[in-house]
Amino acid sequence: MELIRLPARAAVFDLDGTLIDTEPRNRVMWARLFDAHGAPHDEALLASFAGRRGREALVDHLHLFPGRTAEELFHEVLGYGDDPDLPVPDPVPGAVELVRELHALGVPTAVVTSGMRGYAHGLLADLGVRELLKLIVTADDVVVGKPDPEGFLAAARGLGVPPHEAVAFEDAPAGVAAARDAGMTVVGITTTQPSGALSAAHHVVADLRQVTVTPGPELRIRDTEES
């Protein structure tokens, strides 16, 4: 395990799977949608939704839902979110602590998420970090979602730093691709995907306990698989 040191000019986080582990909940909801329509699916297909805007991901599979639109299906899957039997999301280990450490050292932080604005702000409030973030870029704030870099480029502008001076944290291949194409240094987190799926990231960690901040400020990353 190699110790990587990076200047901490700015940090940008994905939300689902990076700060809070909502992926088990989300996969149950997507699976219910496919089951309700008798549409075939497997774990690989469900995993492909991770990190993407729901409507855009659904477009790739509309042939499995004859006569239905992506908008109709998206609102249907959102309705499953009220089920109290869904898995309860927990913070990713080390996530809240890292955001607080960055804030304490004056490092500007942002979230770039494929979730909608109300959903994202609610989860960040539950984590107790919403007020610590300088910027929150949601699915409602971009024209094109991940893997397009639009959201990460918007975050860099909002934080006032060139993209190459920002470090992005992502758990999904679509998000890794988006952040890397934006020009950021990308740390992949294997909370929801195997390390091989995050091979495009510059560094890979198991969770955010492997990332610390020291005065400077400097990020110290215990990289499990550098690329």
Residue pairs with C-beta under 8 A, 6 or more apart in sequence:
1 222
1 223
1 224
2 222
2 223
2 226
3 220
3 221
3 222
3 223
4 203
4 219
4 220
4 221
4 222
4 223
4 226
5 218
5 219
5 220
5 221
6 167
6 185
6 218
6 219
6 221
7 165
7 216
7 217
7 218
7 219
8 102
8 105
8 107
8 167
8 213
8 216
8 217
8 218
8 219
9 107
9 161
9 165
9 166
10 107
10 108
10 109
10 110
10 156
10 159
10 161
10 165
10 166
10 167
11 102
11 107
11 108
11 109
11 110
11 166
11 167
11 168
11 169
11 219
12 109
12 110
12 111
12 112
12 152
12 155
12 156
12 159
12 166
12 167
12 168
12 169
12 179
12 184
13 19
13 95
13 99
13 109
13 110
13 111
13 112
13 168
13 169
14 51
14 111
14 112
14 113
14 168
14 169
14 170
14 171
14 172
14 175
15 111
15 113
15 115
15 120
15 123
15 124
16 22
16 23
16 26
16 50
16 51
16 113
16 114
16 115
16 171
17 23
17 50
17 51
17 92
17 171
17 172
17 189
17 191
17 192
18 92
18 95
18 169
18 170
18 171
18 175
18 189
18 191
18 208
19 91
19 92
19 95
19 96
19 99
19 111
19 123
19 124
19 127
19 129
20 89
20 90
20 91
20 92
20 95
20 123
20 126
20 127
21 89
21 90
21 91
21 92
21 191
21 192
22 89
22 123
23 50
23 171
23 191
23 192
24 87
24 89
25 86
25 87
25 88
25 89
26 49
26 50
27 46
27 47
27 49
28 80
28 86
28 87
29 77
29 80
29 81
29 86
30 41
30 46
30 49
30 77
31 41
31 46
32 77
32 80
33 39
33 73
33 76
33 77
33 80
34 40
34 41
34 45
34 64
35 41
36 76
37 64
37 65
37 68
39 61
39 64
39 65
40 64
45 61
47 192
47 193
47 197
48 57
48 60
49 57
50 171
50 172
50 173
50 174
50 192
50 193
51 114
51 146
51 147
51 170
51 171
51 172
51 173
51 174
51 175
52 114
52 145
52 146
52 147
52 172
52 174
53 114
53 139
53 145
53 146
54 74
54 77
54 114
55 70
55 71
55 74
56 70
56 144
56 145
58 65
58 70
58 73
58 74
59 70
62 68
62 69
62 70
65 73
80 86
89 123
91 127
92 189
92 191
92 207
92 208
93 207
93 208
93 209
94 207
94 208
94 209
94 210
94 211
95 127
95 207
95 208
96 127
96 128
96 129
97 208
97 209
98 208
98 211
98 212
98 213
99 109
99 129
99 132
99 133
100 129
100 132
101 212
101 213
102 109
102 213
102 217
103 109
103 132
105 213
105 215
105 217
106 217
107 213
107 217
108 134
108 135
108 159
108 160
108 161
109 132
109 133
109 134
109 159
110 133
110 134
110 135
110 136
110 137
110 155
110 158
110 159
111 120
111 124
111 133
111 135
111 136
111 137
112 137
112 146
112 151
112 152
112 154
112 155
112 168
112 175
112 178
112 179
113 120
113 136
113 137
113 138
113 139
113 151
114 139
114 145
114 146
114 174
114 175
115 123
115 138
115 139
116 138
116 139
116 140
117 136
117 138
117 139
117 140
117 141
119 138
120 136
120 138
121 130
121 136
124 130
124 133
124 136
130 136
134 158
134 159
135 155
135 158
135 159
137 151
137 154
137 155
137 158
139 145
141 151
141 154
142 148
142 150
142 151
142 154
143 150
144 150
145 151
146 172
146 174
146 175
146 177
146 178
147 173
147 174
147 175
147 177
147 178
147 181
148 178
148 181
149 178
149 179
149 181
149 182
149 183
150 178
151 178
152 163
152 166
152 168
152 178
152 179
152 181
152 182
152 184
153 163
153 182
155 166
156 162
156 163
156 166
156 182
156 184
159 166
162 183
163 182
163 183
163 184
164 183
164 184
164 185
166 184
166 185
167 184
167 185
167 186
167 187
167 219
168 175
168 179
168 182
168 184
168 185
168 186
168 187
169 186
169 187
169 189
169 208
169 211
170 176
170 178
170 179
170 186
170 187
170 188
170 189
170 198
170 201
171 188
171 189
171 190
171 191
171 192
171 193
171 198
172 192
172 193
173 193
173 197
173 198
173 200
176 186
176 188
176 198
176 200
176 201
177 200
179 186
180 186
180 200
180 201
180 202
185 202
185 203
186 200
186 201
186 202
186 203
187 201
187 202
187 203
187 204
187 205
187 211
187 221
188 195
188 198
188 200
188 201
188 203
188 204
188 205
189 198
189 204
189 205
189 206
189 207
189 208
190 198
190 204
190 205
190 206
190 207
190 224
191 206
191 207
195 204
195 224
195 225
198 204
199 227
200 227
201 227
202 226
202 227
203 221
203 223
203 225
203 226
203 227
204 223
204 224
204 225
204 226
204 227
205 211
205 221
205 222
205 223
205 224
206 224
210 221
210 222
210 223
210 224
211 219
211 220
211 221
211 222
212 219
212 220
213 219
213 220
214 220
